[in-house]
């Protein structure tokens, strides 16, 4: 026996299923989202400064040996 085929436009079914799943999502509040965004920005800046410092130190170290 073959599986039962669903009727209707497959694109419409896809988007209606996607919308139904998005309604089940537990979204963060505005303040939670802003707080997490700030954390990401701060850690990104710290990491950028760290990588810049490592790059600067390694560049100068290589220049000493060349």
N, C-alpha and C positions, 0 to 999 in steps of 0.2 A: 504494500500500500504506500502510495506517495504522500509526502507531507502536504498538508492543506496549504494552498497558496492564498496569501492575503490579497484582497482586492483593493484597488485604488492606485492613485499615482504614488510611485515609490519616493519621489522627492517630497511630496506633501507629507507622507508617512514619516519620513526621516525628520523633517523639521517639527512636526507635531510631537514626535517622541522626544526630540531634543528639548523643546519648550517644556514638556511635562517633566522631564528630568531636572531641568533648571529650577522648576518650582519646588522641587524637593530639597534643594540645596539650602544649607543653613548659612546665610550670608552674615559677615561681620557687621557690627554697627559702624557708623561713620567715624566715631572716635577710636574704635579698635583699628579700623583700617588706617587712619591717619597715624596712630601710634606705631603700628608695624611699618608703615612707610618711612617714618622718621628713623626707626632703628636700621632699616635697610640703607638709607642714605648715609647715616653716620658710619656704619661699618664699611660701606663702599668708599667713603672718603678716607677712613683710616687705612684700608687696604691699599688705596691708590698712593697715599703718602709712603707707606711701607715699601711698595714696589718701586716708587720713585727713588727712595733712599738706597735701596739695594742696587738699582740700576746705576745711580750716581757713584756709589762706592766701587762697584765692579768695573765701571768705566775708568775710574781713576786708578784702580789697581792694575788694570791691563795697560794703561798708559805708562805706568812706572816700569813695566817690564819690556816695553817696546822701544 
